[in-house]
Amino acid sequence: MRFYHYQFVVYAPMGSDEDYRHHPSDIPNIGIWCLEYRLEKGTDKGYWIVNANGSVYDRRWVSKTSKKRWAYPSKREAMDSFLARTKCRISILTRQVKECEYALLAAERESVSPEQHHA
């Protein structure tokens, strides 16, 4: 039995000139990896899985009933999980960026009128 988990990785920026020297780019060089796991041991409640390449250092527990799992028995379920995780991550990071922007505005207003600073 196989299990799958998708994740993304950011590689060095793309772009080079004739001399093959790399230049910074605003376009990230993203790769999507599909990690494959194999069943090591099954129980009534779930599965112990290990990386299919034989690495015993990547051993994980996967529940049979949990809505969110590390890995899924089909690539479609694993991709659906990746999409949901990534959308959730974007939502959280977007909120955090807005909070940082408001904190900067507040700090800049505070630095204009330091006599109103509260300790």
Secondary structure, 3 states (H helix, E strand, C coil): CEEEEEEEEEECCCCECCCCCECCCCCCEEEEEEEEEEEEEECCCEEEEEECCCCCCCEEEEECCCCCCCCECCHHHHHHHHHHHHHHHHHHHHHHHHHHHHHHHHHHHHHHCHHHCCC
